[in-house]
Amino acid sequence: MSEAIAADDDRTGADLLGDWMSRDALAAELSISVDTLSRWETRRVGPPCVRVGRRVLYRRGAVRDWLRSQEDRAARRAGGR
């Protein structure tokens, strides 16, 4: 077995999900409730997420992109940019 494949086999679940965060973690990071994130998911207005079984995960890069899009929308409403 090559070293690269062996290294991949040795990775833990934490490495696999290193770029992902739970709904609880994102809610804490944004200082909003988990229920708010749930409502946003239902209304499809929040950051994109994926479901793995009952877990809801958010990719950090996608959350950053979503935040930037919210900033752009706010600037357009205010007549900026």
C-alpha positions in Angstrom: 0.0 0.0 0.0 1.4 3.4 -0.9 2.2 5.9 1.9 -0.5 8.4 0.6 -3.2 5.7 0.8 -2.0 4.6 4.2 -2.1 8.2 5.5 -5.7 8.5 4.2 -6.6 5.3 6.0 -5.2 6.7 9.3 -7.3 9.9 9.3 -9.8 10.3 12.1 -13.4 11.5 11.8 -12.2 14.9 13.1 -9.9 15.3 10.0 -12.7 14.2 7.7 -15.1 16.8 9.1 -12.5 19.4 9.8 -14.1 21.9 7.4 -17.6 21.3 8.7 -19.4 22.5 11.8 -22.5 21.4 13.6 -25.7 23.5 13.9 -24.9 24.0 17.6 -21.4 25.3 16.8 -22.7 27.7 14.1 -25.5 29.0 16.3 -22.9 29.8 19.0 -20.5 31.4 16.4 -23.3 33.6 15.1 -24.9 34.3 18.5 -28.2 33.1 17.4 -30.4 30.2 18.5 -30.4 26.7 17.0 -34.1 27.2 16.4 -33.3 30.2 14.2 -31.0 28.1 12.1 -33.7 25.4 11.8 -36.2 28.0 10.6 -33.8 29.4 8.1 -33.1 25.9 6.8 -36.9 25.3 6.4 -37.3 28.6 4.6 -34.1 28.2 2.6 -32.8 31.6 3.6 -29.8 30.7 5.7 -26.4 29.3 4.9 -26.4 26.0 2.9 -26.2 22.8 5.0 -26.2 19.1 4.5 -27.8 16.4 6.5 -26.0 13.2 7.6 -28.6 11.1 9.3 -30.0 13.5 11.9 -27.0 15.7 12.0 -27.0 19.0 10.2 -23.6 20.2 9.1 -22.4 23.5 7.6 -19.2 23.9 5.6 -17.2 26.8 6.9 -16.4 28.2 3.4 -20.1 28.1 2.4 -21.1 30.0 5.6 -18.5 32.7 4.8 -19.8 32.9 1.3 -23.4 33.2 2.6 -22.3 36.0 5.0 -20.7 37.9 2.2 -23.8 37.6 0.1 -25.8 39.0 3.1 -23.4 41.9 3.2 -23.8 42.5 -0.5 -27.6 42.4 -0.2 -27.5 44.9 2.7 -25.3 47.3 0.7 -27.6 47.2 -2.3 -30.6 47.9 -0.1 -28.8 50.9 1.4 -27.9 52.2 -2.0 -24.2 51.4 -1.8 -21.9 49.4 -4.1 
